Amino acid sequence: MKELLPTTADLMDEYVLGNYGRFPITFPRGEGAYLWSEEGRRYLDFSSGVAVCALGHSPGVMQKALREQSAKLIHCSNLYYIREQAELARFVVETMMEIPGKVFFCNSGAEANDGLIKLARKRAYIKYGASAGKNEVLTCQQSFHGRTLGGIAATGQPKVKIGFDPMLPGFRHVPFNDVAALREAVTEKTCAILFEPVQGEGGIHTATPEYFAAAAALRDEFDLLLMFDEVQCGSGRTGDWCGWRTVLEGSGVTVEPDAVSWAKGFAGGFPMGSFWVSDAHAGALGPGSHGSTFGGTPLACAVALAVLGEIESAGVLDNVKDQAARIREGVAKWDFPVIRELRGVGLMLGFVLDAAEMASVEGFTNSGKTPSIFVVDAAREAGLLTVPAGENVVRWLPPLNVSDKEVDEALALFESVLAGISVNQTHS
């Protein structure tokens, strides 16, 4: 009798650390906006690896860059000059930021945000000295800045900190978009304000123009750094290279940050993070102050440059805005009590679930799931992959080059899921 091979799930359960709560499915292949399971079923992927696969799965431009660069040079120490790193940094400065500055490359968003924190503290140390104690960073409640010890200390969600005490000191969390609370929190000890222009893991909350303006004013008054975490909302996700520019468009508020972090979609699925620092403060991180063995390899930089170049040349930023409008137009026709609102910017969207309405859905209470997980599971069963954001928000994060047909398919699938849930409400 033929010996049965262990399933992927069995192998992972036996050999891989169980730090993730995984959905019960395995994907060996993907193309564009679609993934195929081991069983051969096709799924429309509107999670994109949680905003990572900017051009979908295995796009041709990434394959080409990987082939060509890997045949030339994969890794080179940062002890030497690297042409691909220089070209990518130029693109970030001249095309994405359009503000003079310098760029550092790393491997993840958490590393990029750790770099921002080090920048702010080192800059204050150089200018004011250790005795001033100007080393406190203000972040926001519901924020998410990574899973490193620095990242969880900066994150304004208690759940990520449990079991990891003592926390890295020097962080205070203020209510998001509360201008009065932000003003009250800033002191002479504050060296930086760090926030996401659009909170992702926290539930798709967008910073208000008033909040940006207040943060910028406090930056000038207290001589601190204003830093944006664009790990999820940057690199074109909102329809502009920089999420804060989308948020502020038409508001009359003009703000320029001192530093910005990116990762996720920055290299389209190849592991890469980065941060930009304005020329005024770039000198704080001189030789020996920061580094990364694998940060900015020739291979990573070539892939990122290919992805970002495709976004620029193929009209992808305009597509983001067009498809966001298409989604909102479709959703506006729905009337499901379980959906309270659709919020977000560009293709970073959150369907907010009504907890009271969900409580009346047949099978929900006994499922032991949060509303978001319950709906994400139902969507997956229908063939649509989405992502939870907290207990009550379902995120849509499709590829930035998603097509009309794919958006229409997603709308039809999700509408059928919501219709099925609504039919099964016990009070209906």
Order of alpha helices (4+ residues) and beta strands (2+ residues): alpha-beta-beta-beta-alpha-alpha-alpha-beta-alpha-beta-alpha-beta-alpha-beta-beta-beta-alpha-beta-alpha-beta-beta-alpha-alpha-beta-beta-alpha-alpha-alpha-beta-beta-beta-alpha
